[in-house]
Amino acid sequence: MLTLYSYPELFGVADNNGYGLKVYAFLRLTGLPFTHQHIFDASAAPRGQLPYIVDDGEAIGDSDTIIAHLIRKHGLTIDDRLTPAQRDTSHLITRMLDDLYWVMSYSRWKDERYWPAFRDALLREHPSVTEEGLAKAREFNFQRYHYQGIGRFAPDAAYARGVADLRVLANLLAASDYLHGANPTSVDAGIYGFIANILYYAIDTPLRAFVTSQADLVRHCTAIHAAIRA
């Protein structure tokens, strides 16, 4: 049996991390049976990071590696019709989402304007979470942001970087239902993983303000959201 281990839900979204939600959405879109275990402790995960899966006893981490493994092992056809150029575009978008991740995370843990709402939501929805534990996680994230670089940006500059990524997505999604046409592919699961973690959060960051202003981003996100919850 296939099991997905990822962070718990928040604000009605199945995983409060873009990468875990990406894998969850991919599994739901492909119809592959799996169980979902929500955890906070990533110490047992490959490289100590969530999400990861256990597939027939094999533990696999990293969202891209997980998806590639699942496609190969289970003969999934979700990306079969993509052209080489479309695969290249998917790769570039996936790397851009890696950039967006840092800005989204910054908005939750570092920006003093939005941190209290995020903290309170975690405490409210997950009784096992403590303020002491969140304080330690926040300190750890501050170190990550500093060494990655986003922590050295002023807030307006950080959000400008994230909005630039979101604008690219909005422009690309304006041409069709999904990134590559009428049917979702694996990259759409990735896009959803991050946009849903902005759109459905009742925290009005500059990222959310931009997403809600873009009809094509909202349309894409709500379509995937409905499909994976059906």
Protein Blocks (a to p, Z undefined) as FASTA:
>chain_A
ZZddddddeehiabfcfklmmmmmmmmmnopacdddddfblklpghhiacdddeehiace
hjklmmmmmmmmnopaklmmpcfklmmmmmmmmmmmmmmmmmmmmmmmmmmmlmmmmmmm
mmmmmmkbcfklmmmmmmmmmmmmmmnommmpcfklmmmmmmmmmmmmmmmmmmpmblnl
jbdcfklmmmmmmmmmmmmpccdcfklmmmmmmmklmmmmmmmmmmmmZZ
